[in-house]
Amino acid sequence: MAVRDGPIAITFSTLKAITPGLAALGGIALLIGGAFAGLIAEGFGNLPAAIGAFDSWLFRIARFTLWQALLSTLLSVAPAILVARALSRHPAFAGRALILRLFALPLALPAIVAALGILALLGRAGLIAPLWGPGWPGIYGLSGILIAHVFFNLPLATRLLLEALETVPADQWRLAAQLGMNARSTFRLVEWPAMRRALPGVAGLVFMLCVTSFTIVLTLGGGPRATTLEVAIYQSLRFDFDPARAVAVTTLQIVLTALVLAVLARLGANVAGDANLAVSRRAAVSPRLSETLFNAMVLAVAVVLVLSPMAATVIYGLKADLMRLAGEPAVQSATLTSLGLATCSSILCLAMSWSLVAGRQKLAAARRKSPTSLLERMFDTGAGYVLIVPPIVIGSGWFLLLRNHIDVFSVAPIMVAAVNAVMAMPFAIRAIRPAFDAAALRHDKLSAQLGISGWNRLRLIDWPVVRRPMATALAFAMALSLGDLGVIALFGSDAVQTLPYLLLGRMGSYRTDDAAGIALLLGILCLGLMLLADRLGRTAK
């Protein structure tokens, strides 16, 4: 028996092999579809109120969302050009590898920990305040949002642009050196063309991250004047409980996110990012003293910008009464809850990602030389669909769908684990797929000839090859889940609290010392997991 799927015929054995992948696609569809069902049902249930919510207030929020994202992108990407070029021009610099590792840390740091670090550094009671004097205004509002976004996105943009410079052929560097090109000519004729091709995708990715920023704006926005669409969704449900307005805000957020992702796809940007970006090759250049001094200043400013919030987090965290915090039942419970949910989320993420990768490979083998089928494309890109709908949007849809039927706060563990698992899938697939495809290319024919399949194929052939990428994906998914605040902000309660949720509560009640201690604990956990993922990923290459 065979099932037709476009240009290929799916046999019963192939259908059996791809069933886990179909189940994973069904889970993604259920998660997103349920959220949309909740939004649609709520919208049509009170259509006049939902339409009326598209008012001047909502469009002002949308304008601010786009404005802060545009400013954040400019402030992150423009300096990243200088920083990437400085790192590329000095390949023999002793601290270069250390700077690149430092620039990878913001990818691992939870947004709420970084926000607290920036407040510890630049807040009204921060480390900078005594140097300024009694008139220090603090950084709540647009300025705080921009600083936090630059902290996260400048290192990411730098590493992506540095990767673009790696594509410059070595003979071009040698030719520039032989012709005695100065720094300006080398930049104009060699470096800028490579970075210019990558720039739209890098800027689009940073813009996307800033448009969907939730935790940063929630903690550093400081009030209604600095509110984005995602924060407005949270406020509409948890504070005002205005479902009609939540539907309107969510709809506009989905439309904006879809438009940005469509532009990103057009530009060829990688919306999943990468924690293990390649380092640019050594360039045969000899910078002059003036350029060397300028590049040193650029790198010093970038390092201070990235390192200072993390240092402030450590300084303030060590000032807290860590022993008392460690003995608090609330902290212990939140830690166990976070670790438990992160473990469940990462295992679910790994299982679904493996199912899609393996299913895609089975379909590709069945396809042979035929054009790619629709089902194969679904297996290939299905996990990426979750990027259209941010976690807070999925959470709000399910919140509205379930609120009239059950106690929504009782399903917090299920929602947090499920949403975080699906959101981490694009990253996990990027870690697993190369090794899996390479193993399939080497061993498929021999396995078929020997009749090795199923569990024996996984145990004897595939697992030794993919275990390190799988461990990388597991650690990465756990770190993302540990630091997430999006879904738990809606479904969290006194009964179910994670470390980010507890940290937000301590910040809201002005228990800053406790918040600093919890932030240090959370930061150490997430950084440890991300460093483990990075180490495993490098070992696997």
ROBASE-636286 format. One record per residue (C-alpha): x, y, z; residue in one letter; residue number from 1. Coordinates in pm, 1 decimal. Example, Ala and Ser with C-alpha at 12.3 -4.5 7.8 and 13.67 -1.06 7.14 Angstrom:
ROBASE-636286
       east      north         up   rest    nr
     1230.0     -450.0      780.0      a     1
     1367.0     -106.0      714.0      s     2
END
This chain:
ROBASE-636286
       east      north         up   rest    nr
        0.0        0.0        0.0      m     1
      125.7      349.1      -83.8      a     2
        0.8      698.3      -12.9      v     3
       54.6      961.1     -278.4      r     4
      224.6     1284.4     -164.5      d     5
      297.2     1507.9     -461.5      g     6
      575.8     1348.8     -667.3      p     7
      653.8     1061.0     -427.0      i     8
      470.0      752.8     -307.9      a     9
      488.7      691.6       65.9      i    10
      497.6      316.8      139.2      t    11
      363.3      166.7      460.9      f    12
      716.4      123.8      600.0      s    13
      798.3      489.0      524.6      t    14
      470.8      601.2      681.0      l    15
      551.9      400.4      992.6      k    16
      898.5      557.5     1009.6      a    17
      770.0      914.0      980.8      i    18
      478.9      873.2     1225.0      t    19
      673.9     1033.2     1515.3      p    20
      751.0     1329.5     1289.9      g    21
      385.3     1359.7     1195.2      l    22
      300.4     1355.4     1565.3      a    23
      553.9     1635.0     1625.7      a    24
      401.0     1843.5     1346.4      l    25
       59.4     1773.2     1498.0      g    26
      181.5     1896.8     1835.6      g    27
      310.8     2219.0     1684.0      i    28
      -15.0     2266.8     1494.4      a    29
     -217.2     2200.6     1809.9      l    30
      -17.4     2449.9     2013.4      l    31
      -43.2     2728.6     1756.9      i    32
     -393.2     2635.2     1641.1      g    33
     -526.0     2627.7     1995.8      g    34
     -388.2     2974.6     2056.8      a    35
     -553.1     3103.7     1738.8      f    36
     -877.0     2926.9     1830.1      a    37
     -881.1     3103.1     2164.7      g    38
     -818.0     3440.5     2004.9      l    39
    -1078.2     3389.4     1732.4      i    40
    -1343.4     3262.5     1974.7      a    41
    -1284.4     3553.5     2210.5      e    42
    -1282.1     3804.7     1926.3      g    43
    -1606.0     3684.9     1767.1      f    44
    -1765.3     3642.5     2109.3      g    45
    -1729.6     4015.5     2169.3      n    46
    -1665.3     4149.0     1821.0      l    47
    -1765.9     4514.8     1877.6      p    48
    -1532.3     4545.1     2176.8      a    49
    -1246.5     4374.3     1989.9      a    50
    -1286.5     4606.0     1691.3      i    51
    -1320.7     4906.9     1918.4      g    52
     -989.3     4818.1     2085.1      a    53
     -809.6     4918.9     1763.3      f    54
     -791.2     5275.5     1890.6      d    55
     -532.0     5550.6     1912.7      s    56
     -380.7     5392.7     2225.7      w    57
     -315.3     5064.7     2045.5      l    58
     -157.8     5231.0     1743.3      f    59
       57.5     5445.4     1971.8      r    60
      183.5     5122.7     2134.2      i    61
      250.8     4977.9     1788.8      a    62
      443.2     5290.6     1685.0      r    63
      656.0     5273.0     1999.3      f    64
      719.8     4900.2     1940.1      t    65
      852.7     4970.4     1591.9      l    66
     1038.4     5286.2     1697.6      w    67
     1230.2     5123.1     1982.7      q    68
     1309.1     4824.2     1758.0      a    69
     1443.2     5055.5     1487.5      l    70
     1658.2     5253.1     1732.1      l    71
     1782.7     4935.0     1897.9      s    72
     1877.2     4791.4     1560.4      t    73
     2070.1     5102.1     1457.6      l    74
     2251.5     5124.1     1791.3      l    75
     2339.9     4753.3     1780.3      s    76
     2434.5     4697.0     1416.0      v    77
     2621.7     5018.8     1333.6      a    78
     2881.8     4975.0     1612.6      p    79
     2897.2     4602.4     1534.1      a    80
     3045.5     4689.5     1193.9      i    81
     3338.3     4861.5     1367.1      l    82
     3377.1     4589.0     1629.1      v    83
     3369.0     4304.0     1375.6      a    84
     3621.0     4483.1     1156.4      r    85
     3850.0     4548.1     1452.1      a    86
     3846.8     4178.2     1543.7      l    87
     3906.8     4080.3     1182.1      s    88
     4199.5     4319.4     1136.7      r    89
     4386.5     4185.8     1441.0      h    90
     4380.3     3804.5     1418.0      p    91
     4695.3     3770.7     1629.4      a    92
     4554.4     3977.0     1916.9      f    93
     4598.8     3769.2     2232.2      a    94
     4259.7     3856.7     2378.8      g    95
     4063.5     3799.7     2059.4      r    96
     3938.8     3450.6     2146.3      a    97
     3844.1     3570.6     2495.5      l    98
     3640.8     3858.4     2351.0      i    99
     3457.5     3621.5     2117.5      l   100
     3370.9     3396.1     2409.9      r   101
     3255.5     3697.9     2608.6      l   102
     3032.2     3798.7     2318.4      f   103
     2868.4     3455.3     2330.1      a   104
     2759.6     3495.9     2693.3      l   105
     2466.1     3737.3     2636.2      p   106
     2307.2     3465.1     2420.7      l   107
     2294.2     3247.5     2731.1      a   108
     2191.5     3505.6     2988.8      l   109
     1817.9     3525.9     3069.6      p   110
     1671.8     3862.9     2978.5      a   111
     1547.4     3929.7     3330.6      i   112
     1896.6     3868.5     3473.3      v   113
     2048.4     4110.0     3222.0      a   114
     1778.8     4366.3     3304.1      a   115
     1857.9     4341.3     3673.3      l   116
     2229.9     4374.7     3595.4      g   117
     2164.7     4693.9     3399.1      i   118
     1955.8     4831.0     3686.5      l   119
     2232.3     4737.3     3930.7      a   120
     2473.9     4931.9     3713.2      l   121
     2269.6     5228.3     3590.3      l   122
     1960.4     5241.0     3812.4      g   123
     1890.6     5516.7     4063.2      r   124
     2066.4     5309.6     4330.0      a   125
     2316.5     5151.8     4089.8      g   126
     2694.4     5155.4     4085.0      l   127
     2707.4     5461.9     3858.5      i   128
     2467.5     5674.2     4064.4      a   129
     2720.2     5782.0     4333.5      p   130
     2964.9     5894.1     4063.8      l   131
     2700.4     6115.4     3902.1      w   132
     2553.8     6263.8     4216.4      g   133
     2204.2     6304.2     4361.7      p   134
     2052.3     6405.4     4027.2      g   135
     2110.4     6072.1     3852.3      w   136
     1780.8     5999.7     3669.4      p   137
     1819.7     5624.5     3627.2      g   138
     1747.9     5439.3     3306.5      i   139
     1380.8     5339.2     3319.3      y   140
     1201.1     5403.2     2992.1      g   141
     1328.1     5409.5     2637.2      l   142
     1692.6     5457.8     2740.3      s   143
     1692.4     5142.8     2953.2      g   144
     1526.1     4940.2     2678.2      i   145
     1783.2     5055.7     2423.5      l   146
     2079.2     4981.8     2652.3      i   147
     1950.6     4631.3     2724.3      a   148
     1885.7     4558.2     2357.3      h   149
     2232.9     4677.0     2263.3      v   150
     2379.3     4456.0     2537.0      f   151
     2213.5     4151.1     2381.8      f   152
     2230.9     4234.3     2012.4      n   153
     2567.2     4407.4     1963.3      l   154
     2759.3     4084.0     2036.1      p   155
     2523.1     3882.9     1815.0      l   156
     2553.8     4127.9     1524.5      a   157
     2931.0     4138.3     1568.6      t   158
     2965.8     3762.4     1546.1      r   159
     2737.6     3741.5     1241.8      l   160
     2929.3     4016.5     1060.1      l   161
     3256.2     3852.0     1156.3      l   162
     3125.2     3533.5     1000.5      e   163
     3050.7     3733.1      684.3      a   164
     3410.7     3855.0      673.4      l   165
     3518.9     3490.7      678.9      e   166
     3370.5     3451.8      333.0      t   167
     3628.9     3689.1      184.3      v   168
     3870.3     3470.6      -18.7      p   169
     4222.4     3453.3      117.9      a   170
     4369.6     3570.3     -212.4      d   171
     4182.5     3900.3     -179.4      q   172
     4349.8     3964.6      155.8      w   173
     4688.1     3877.8        7.9      r   174
     4629.0     4098.7     -295.4      l   175
     4527.7     4391.6      -73.3      a   176
     4847.9     4347.2      127.0      a   177
     5063.8     4321.2     -185.6      q   178
     4911.3     4638.8     -329.8      l   179
     4976.6     4822.4       -3.9      g   180
     4612.6     4922.9       45.2      m   181
     4552.4     5141.7      345.9      n   182
     4273.8     5074.4      596.3      a   183
     4019.4     5290.3      413.7      r   184
     4076.5     5126.0       75.2      s   185
     4072.5     4777.1      222.6      t   186
     3744.3     4849.4      395.2      f   187
     3585.4     4998.6       81.6      r   188
     3703.1     4735.1     -166.7      l   189
     3735.5     4413.9       37.7      v   190
     3557.2     4420.6      373.6      e   191
     3250.5     4634.0      309.8      w   192
     3120.4     4429.4       11.4      p   193
     3123.3     4114.6      228.3      a   194
     2952.4     4282.9      522.6      m   195
     2705.0     4468.3      300.1      r   196
     2566.3     4138.1      171.4      r   197
     2508.8     4015.0      526.7      a   198
     2391.7     4346.7      669.4      l   199
     2021.0     4331.9      569.0      p   200
     1981.4     3986.8      721.3      g   201
     2167.9     4081.2     1040.3      v   202
     1970.6     4404.5     1083.5      a   203
     1644.4     4222.2     1013.1      g   204
     1721.1     3955.0     1272.1      l   205
     1804.3     4213.4     1539.2      v   206
     1490.5     4410.3     1449.1      f   207
     1283.0     4093.3     1488.5      m   208
     1431.6     4020.7     1830.3      l   209
     1355.3     4375.9     1944.8      c   210
      998.5     4375.8     1809.3      v   211
      923.0     4059.3     2009.4      t   212
     1110.6     4170.5     2321.9      s   213
      897.1     4113.7     2631.1      f   214
     1101.4     4075.8     2948.4      t   215
     1330.4     4371.7     2878.7      i   216
     1040.2     4611.3     2820.6      v   217
      841.3     4471.8     3113.2      l   218
     1126.0     4527.6     3360.7      t   219
     1288.6     4842.0     3217.8      l   220
     1001.1     5018.0     3041.3      g   221
      897.1     5198.4     3355.1      g   222
      537.4     5272.9     3262.4      g   223
      274.3     5326.1     2992.4      p   224
      493.1     5561.9     2789.4      r   225
      740.0     5280.6     2714.9      a   226
      514.1     4982.9     2646.3      t   227
      534.0     4744.2     2351.9      t   228
      265.3     4519.1     2209.5      l   229
      381.1     4208.4     2396.6      e   230
      379.7     4388.5     2731.7      v   231
       36.8     4532.2     2647.3      a   232
      -93.1     4175.2     2595.3      i   233
       35.3     4077.1     2938.9      y   234
     -112.4     4385.6     3103.5      q   235
     -448.5     4337.9     2932.1      s   236
     -485.0     3986.7     3074.6      l   237
     -310.4     3994.4     3412.6      r   238
     -384.1     4348.9     3531.8      f   239
     -681.5     4493.0     3342.1      d   240
     -839.1     4161.1     3240.4      f   241
     -971.2     4309.3     2919.5      d   242
     -991.5     4007.9     2682.8      p   243
    -1120.2     4214.3     2390.6      a   244
     -821.5     4445.7     2408.3      r   245
     -588.5     4147.1     2450.0      a   246
     -729.5     3999.2     2127.2      v   247
     -676.1     4326.0     1940.2      a   248
     -319.1     4369.3     2065.8      v   249
     -235.6     4004.8     1994.7      t   250
     -374.1     4025.9     1641.3      t   251
     -164.0     4331.1     1564.1      l   252
      144.3     4166.2     1715.4      q   253
       97.1     3855.6     1497.2      i   254
       59.3     4069.6     1184.7      v   255
      376.1     4266.8     1262.6      l   256
      573.2     3952.8     1346.1      t   257
      461.1     3778.5     1026.8      a   258
      558.4     4081.7      816.9      l   259
      903.5     4102.7      977.9      v   260
      961.8     3728.7      931.2      l   261
      854.3     3752.6      567.0      a   262
     1110.0     4027.3      510.8      v   263
     1374.3     3823.5      695.4      l   264
     1305.6     3521.1      478.3      a   265
     1338.3     3742.6      172.1      r   266
     1674.0     3867.6      300.1      l   267
     1792.7     3516.8      381.9      g   268
     1838.7     3584.4      752.3      a   269
     1875.7     3300.7     1002.4      n   270
     1604.2     3368.9     1258.3      v   271
     1717.8     3087.0     1485.4      a   272
     2060.0     3240.7     1545.0      g   273
     2351.5     3024.9     1649.3      d   274
     2539.6     2993.5     1974.7      a   275
     2844.4     2844.7     1802.0      n   276
     2920.0     3089.0     1524.0      l   277
     3236.6     3045.5     1325.9      a   278
     3533.5     3273.5     1380.2      v   279
     3667.9     3472.3     1087.2      s   280
     3986.6     3352.5      922.7      r   281
     4317.0     3521.3      974.2      r   282
     4355.9     3816.7      742.6      a   283
     4695.5     3903.7      596.9      a   284
     4691.1     4270.4      700.8      v   285
     4930.4     4494.8      890.9      s   286
     4733.8     4777.4     1055.4      p   287
     4912.8     5103.6     1124.4      r   288
     4957.2     5236.3     1475.9      l   289
     4671.2     5487.4     1445.3      s   290
     4430.4     5218.3     1325.4      e   291
     4548.1     4982.6     1596.2      t   292
     4478.1     5243.9     1865.2      l   293
     4134.2     5318.1     1719.6      f   294
     4045.4     4948.1     1703.1      n   295
     4169.0     4898.1     2057.6      a   296
     3938.2     5178.0     2174.6      m   297
     3642.6     5026.4     1985.0      v   298
     3702.5     4683.2     2137.6      l   299
     3750.3     4828.0     2486.0      a   300
     3415.9     5013.4     2469.5      v   301
     3239.0     4701.5     2339.2      a   302
     3389.3     4482.4     2610.9      v   303
     3291.7     4728.4     2884.3      v   304
     2938.6     4749.0     2745.4      l   305
     2896.1     4371.9     2749.9      v   306
     3092.9     4291.1     3063.3      l   307
     2971.0     4564.6     3301.0      s   308
     2606.6     4448.2     3342.5      p   309
     2726.0     4093.6     3408.9      m   310
     2984.0     4219.8     3656.8      a   311
     2717.0     4430.8     3830.6      a   312
     2493.8     4122.9     3856.0      t   313
     2774.1     3930.2     4025.3      v   314
     2866.4     4218.1     4259.8      i   315
     2509.2     4278.6     4375.5      y   316
     2434.2     3907.0     4386.1      g   317
     2726.3     3841.2     4620.5      l   318
     2603.0     4122.0     4847.0      k   319
     2277.4     3935.6     4901.6      a   320
     2231.0     3694.6     5188.9      d   321
     2277.3     3388.2     4970.9      l   322
     2263.8     3140.2     5260.3      m   323
     1928.2     3278.1     5375.7      r   324
     1796.3     3271.4     5019.5      l   325
     1915.1     2915.3     4969.5      a   326
     1718.5     2812.5     5279.5      g   327
     1395.0     2985.7     5178.1      e   328
     1121.4     2737.7     5084.6      p   329
     1003.0     2970.2     4805.4      a   330
     1348.4     2979.5     4643.9      v   331
     1397.4     2605.5     4681.8      q   332
     1055.0     2535.3     4536.1      s   333
     1110.0     2776.8     4244.7      a   334
     1451.2     2621.7     4172.1      t   335
     1312.6     2268.2     4168.5      l   336
     1016.8     2381.0     3957.2      t   337
     1244.7     2554.8     3708.7      s   338
     1476.7     2256.6     3679.6      l   339
     1186.7     2013.1     3651.0      g   340
     1007.6     2215.4     3382.9      l   341
     1333.2     2279.0     3196.8      a   342
     1413.0     1907.1     3198.5      t   343
     1067.2     1811.1     3072.1      c   344
     1074.9     2088.5     2812.7      s   345
     1420.2     1997.0     2682.3      s   346
     1339.1     1624.4     2660.2      i   347
     1016.3     1700.2     2473.3      l   348
     1204.7     1941.9     2246.7      c   349
     1468.4     1678.5     2173.6      l   350
     1212.2     1408.0     2098.2      a   351
     1013.1     1629.8     1860.9      m   352
     1325.4     1766.7     1690.6      s   353
     1467.8     1417.9     1640.8      w   354
     1134.3     1302.1     1497.3      s   355
     1130.6     1582.4     1241.6      l   356
     1495.3     1538.4     1142.2      v   357
     1463.1     1160.9     1109.1      a   358
     1131.1     1190.0      924.6      g   359
     1274.3     1440.4      680.4      r   360
     1565.9     1206.1      607.7      q   361
     1328.6      912.8      549.1      k   362
     1121.3     1119.3      307.9      l   363
     1434.8     1238.2      128.8      a   364
     1546.8      877.2       86.9      a   365
     1205.2      781.5      -50.7      a   366
     1205.0     1080.4     -283.4      r   367
     1537.6      993.2     -446.9      r   368
     1565.4     1222.9     -746.7      k   369
     1210.3     1355.9     -748.3      s   370
     1135.8     1718.3     -656.2      p   371
     1088.1     1796.1     -290.6      t   372
      739.8     1700.8     -167.1      s   373
      508.8     1918.9       38.3      l   374
      535.5     1680.8      334.2      l   375
      913.7     1690.0      320.5      e   376
      905.4     2069.2      324.0      r   377
      678.1     2053.6      628.2      m   378
      927.3     1829.8      808.4      f   379
     1208.2     2062.9      704.0      d   380
     1054.1     2395.4      809.3      t   381
      764.0     2302.1     1038.0      g   382
      944.7     2395.5     1358.0      a   383
     1018.9     2741.3     1217.5      g   384
      649.7     2827.5     1209.6      y   385
      654.3     2885.8     1585.0      v   386
      870.3     3193.9     1528.2      l   387
      569.8     3370.4     1376.4      i   388
      385.5     3346.8     1708.1      v   389
      589.8     3462.4     2012.1      p   390
      546.5     3276.6     2344.3      p   391
      337.5     3551.7     2502.5      i   392
       95.9     3534.4     2207.8      v   393
       60.4     3155.1     2234.8      i   394
       11.9     3189.9     2608.1      g   395
     -254.5     3459.1     2570.7      s   396
     -447.3     3252.3     2314.8      g   397
     -455.5     2945.5     2538.5      w   398
     -532.6     3163.1     2841.0      f   399
     -844.1     3293.6     2665.0      l   400
     -936.7     2947.8     2534.7      l   401
     -917.8     2776.6     2874.6      l   402
    -1035.3     3046.5     3114.3      r   403
    -1405.0     2958.5     3090.2      n   404
    -1350.4     2584.4     3127.6      h   405
    -1079.2     2521.9     3387.9      i   406
     -855.6     2704.9     3632.1      d   407
     -594.5     2837.0     3387.7      v   408
     -329.2     2862.9     3657.1      f   409
     -350.3     2489.3     3723.1      s   410
     -216.1     2408.7     3374.6      v   411
       88.1     2632.9     3411.8      a   412
      342.6     2344.3     3412.7      p   413
      196.1     2193.7     3094.2      i   414
      184.3     2525.5     2910.5      m   415
      534.6     2632.5     3015.3      v   416
      693.1     2298.3     2923.4      a   417
      508.6     2269.5     2590.6      a   418
      567.2     2625.7     2469.4      v   419
      932.9     2632.2     2572.5      n   420
      992.9     2294.8     2406.8      a   421
      847.9     2408.9     2075.5      v   422
     1023.3     2745.4     2090.6      m   423
     1360.9     2573.7     2134.6      a   424
     1306.2     2335.2     1842.2      m   425
     1458.8     2554.6     1567.5      p   426
     1781.1     2575.0     1769.8      f   427
     1781.2     2203.0     1853.2      a   428
     1725.9     2105.1     1490.1      i   429
     2020.7     2322.6     1384.1      r   430
     2239.6     2127.8     1627.8      a   431
     2111.9     1778.6     1537.3      i   432
     2052.0     1786.1     1162.3      r   433
     2410.6     1819.5     1025.8      p   434
     2538.0     1517.2     1220.0      a   435
     2227.9     1312.1     1143.6      f   436
     2240.5     1388.6      770.9      d   437
     2612.1     1307.1      760.1      a   438
     2550.2      973.5      934.2      a   439
     2267.6      890.9      694.7      a   440
     2482.9      970.8      393.4      l   441
     2759.1      739.2      515.3      r   442
     2558.4      447.5      651.0      h   443
     2218.3      424.5      478.9      d   444
     2319.9      190.6      196.9      k   445
     2525.5      -37.4      420.2      l   446
     2247.6      -53.1      681.9      s   447
     1995.9     -146.2      413.1      a   448
     2222.8     -419.6      277.5      q   449
     2275.9     -565.0      626.8      l   450
     1910.0     -528.6      722.2      g   451
     1983.1     -305.0     1021.2      i   452
     1689.6      -80.3     1106.8      s   453
     1478.5       51.9     1390.5      g   454
     1622.3       30.6     1740.5      w   455
     1933.7     -156.3     1630.3      n   456
     2013.3      111.8     1370.9      r   457
     1970.7      383.7     1632.3      l   458
     2177.7      200.3     1896.3      r   459
     2464.4       79.1     1679.9      l   460
     2501.0      340.0     1405.8      i   461
     2316.3      667.6     1457.3      d   462
     2353.1      722.4     1832.0      w   463
     2737.3      725.0     1847.6      p   464
     2735.2      997.5     1580.7      v   465
     2455.6     1219.1     1711.4      v   466
     2490.3     1185.1     2088.6      r   467
     2706.5     1494.3     2127.6      r   468
     2485.0     1716.5     1909.2      p   469
     2187.3     1578.7     2101.7      m   470
     2354.9     1671.2     2430.5      a   471
     2425.3     2016.7     2289.5      t   472
     2060.8     2061.2     2193.2      a   473
     1946.6     1931.2     2533.8      l   474
     2165.5     2177.3     2727.0      a   475
     2066.8     2464.7     2498.5      f   476
     1694.7     2388.5     2532.7      a   477
     1726.1     2362.4     2911.2      m   478
     1899.5     2700.6     2930.0      a   479
     1631.6     2866.8     2716.7      l   480
     1354.9     2715.9     2928.1      s   481
     1519.9     2807.8     3258.6      l   482
     1541.3     3175.2     3167.3      g   483
     1203.7     3217.1     2996.8      d   484
      946.6     3452.7     3145.8      l   485
      694.8     3476.0     2859.8      g   486
      441.8     3202.1     2938.5      v   487
      492.3     3179.2     3314.7      i   488
      421.3     3552.8     3338.4      a   489
       63.3     3474.6     3231.3      l   490
       10.0     3136.7     3398.2      f   491
      229.9     3174.5     3704.7      g   492
       83.3     3191.3     4055.6      s   493
      182.8     3135.1     4415.6      d   494
      137.2     2763.0     4356.4      a   495
      359.5     2747.1     4045.4      v   496
      663.9     2973.9     4042.8      q   497
      983.9     2947.2     3843.3      t   498
     1302.2     3134.5     3924.1      l   499
     1235.1     3408.9     3661.5      p   500
      879.1     3450.6     3795.5      y   501
     1003.2     3466.2     4155.0      l   502
     1272.2     3712.8     4051.3      l   503
     1012.7     3935.2     3884.2      l   504
      801.2     3923.4     4197.9      g   505
     1092.4     4023.0     4423.5      r   506
     1179.1     4310.7     4188.8      m   507
      814.9     4425.2     4190.5      g   508
      805.7     4425.7     4570.2      s   509
     1136.5     4621.9     4585.1      y   510
     1326.2     4340.0     4756.1      r   511
     1629.5     4421.5     4546.2      t   512
     1882.8     4224.8     4751.1      d   513
     1680.4     3906.4     4717.9      d   514
     1629.2     3974.0     4348.6      a   515
     2004.1     4015.6     4299.5      a   516
     2078.1     3685.9     4472.5      g   517
     1816.4     3497.9     4270.8      i   518
     1946.1     3658.3     3950.0      a   519
     2297.8     3538.0     4029.9      l   520
     2171.8     3182.7     4086.8      l   521
     1966.0     3185.2     3766.9      l   522
     2249.5     3336.5     3564.8      g   523
     2497.2     3072.7     3686.0      i   524
     2258.6     2790.9     3597.6      l   525
     2188.3     2921.8     3246.5      c   526
     2547.7     3017.9     3170.4      l   527
     2668.6     2679.0     3289.0      g   528
     2425.6     2500.4     3059.5      l   529
     2511.6     2721.1     2761.6      m   530
     2885.3     2678.3     2815.8      l   531
     2828.6     2304.0     2831.8      l   532
     2631.9     2321.0     2505.3      a   533
     2909.0     2524.9     2345.9      d   534
     3177.5     2282.1     2460.5      r   535
     2984.2     1979.5     2339.9      l   536
     2910.9     2148.8     2010.3      g   537
     3277.7     2228.6     1951.7      r   538
     3383.4     1876.5     2044.3      t   539
     3131.0     1732.4     1802.2      a   540
     3270.9     1926.8     1504.9      k   541
END
